[in-house]
Amino acid sequence: MRKNFLPILCLLSLFALASCSSGSDPKVAAVKRAVDVARLQLEQAAAEFDSLPGFPRSLMPKFKVVEPKDWTSGFFPGSLWEGYRLTGDKKLLSEAEKFTARLEGIQYYKGTHDLGFMVFCSFGQQQQALHDKHSAEVIVEASKSLISRCDPQIGLIRSWDFGEWNYPVIIDNMMNLEMLFWASKYTGDPVYRDVAVRHADITMKNHFRPDASSYHVVSYNADGTVESRGTFQGYSDSSAWARGQAWGLYGYTMCYRETGDAKYLKHAERIADFIMHHPNTPADRIPYWDYNAPDIPDAPRDASAAAVVSSALFELSTMVPEARGKAYFDYAEMLLVNLSSDAYLAPKGSNGGFILMHSVGHLPADSEIDTPLNYADYYYLEAIGRYLALRGLDPQRI
C-alpha cells in the first residue's frame, strides 16, 4: 500500500531505463494511456456516488454498493488518492477527501480483521498525501481495534467470526499487518509491530506448502495447534487460489521492508518463483482465478491477482541482487502492460467507472465472476505509481 522503496537511483542504471521517454517507449505509452483512462473513470464513479451512501465495489451486472463495514470499503477512496497522486487532478483530491471521511467511524470497529484494507488504504493514503495529524490518529485507533482480535495464546489475528472453524486465519490477513508496522513507527509503541511480526511468523510456518503455495484458511485450536487447513474461495483445499498467492507475496515483501529480517525476503522470493514459473500460467501471465482450476484454459482470469503481483514484484525488485531484481521487474512490467491493454483496461466511459475488467471475487459462491473489482483498480494504480517511480518518470509529465 505504501511506496517506501530502497534508494532507486542505482535501479535506474540497473534496468537501463532512465533514458526512455513516453514518446519512445511503447510500454510507458501504454501506462500513460492507462492513467488517462483512470482519471476519467474515477471522476465518473465519484460523480455517480457523490450523493449516494456507500462505496462502489463491483458490477453484478449493476453496481454492488457496500457500506463502511464491508472489507472493500477503503479501496475506492484509496484509488482516488492514487489517481490524484498520478495526475495532480484537484477534483480527484476533493473526492478522495470526501470518500475517505465516510470511513471515519470504522476506526473503532472490532468485528473484522480487514481494518488495514479499510483504513490504511484510505486514511493511510490521505496521511501520506497530506501529512495530517487527524489521519494518523485514525490509523492508530484502527490499529488498536485490529490487535484486539489477536488471542495471545494463539498469537494470530483472528479473521472471521462466522463458520464452523474454531479460530480461522486467512492468507489475506497478511495485507493488514502494514498498518500495524506504521502505527508502531508513528507512536513509538512496539505492541503493534510485535503483533504483526508474530502473526507473520506463525503464518509462514503453517500456511505454506513445500512448493511455497499457500492454503487460504488455517484454523487453530485454543492451544495454538492447527485445527485444519483448507480453502473458502479457492477451487479445493489443496489448490492454489490465485489472489491468495498474491496476498502472500505482497505481505512478505512488505514484512521484509518493515523489519529487514531476511527470512521474509527469502519467503517472498519463494512465493514469487511459484507464481512466475507455474505451468498453468497463461501466455499473457494474467492468472486464472485458481492455478488448479479444472477448466483451464477456459477458467476465468483474475486481473485483481495480477495487479497485486505486479505491485509486489516492483517492490521486491528493489530488494535483491541485480539479476534477480531485473527478473522481478520485467515480470511485473509485463503484467502491468498487459493489464493496460484493450483486453483488460476498460474503454473510457464504460465499465461503471471501474478501470480494469475481468476479475474474480468468490467463484465457489458464484459471486463477482468476470467483473470489475475496486481492489483490482487500487493495486493496479499502485503498481503504475511504483513502475513510474522506478523508471524515474514523473507521472504528471509522461
Secondary structure, 3 states (H helix, E strand, C coil): CCCCCCCCHHHHHHCCCCCCCCCCCHHHHHHHHHHHHHHHHHHHHHHHHCCCCCEEEEECCCEEEECCCCCCCCHHHHHHHHHHHHHCCHHHHHHHHHHHHCCHHHHHCCCCCCHHHHHHCCHHHHHHHHCCHHHHHHHHHHHHHHHCCECCCCCCECCCCCCCCCCEEEHHHHHHHHHHHHHHHHHCCCHHHHHHHHHHHHHHHHCECCCCCECCEEEECCCCCEEEEECCCCCCCCCCEHHHHHHHHHHHHHHHHHHCCHHHHHHHHHHHHHHHCCCCCCCCCCCECECCCCCCCCCCECHHHHHHHHHHHHHHCCCCCHHHHHHHHHHHHHHHHHHCCCCCECCCCCHHHCCECCEEEEHHHCEEEEECEHHHHHHHHHHHHHHHHHCCCCCCCC
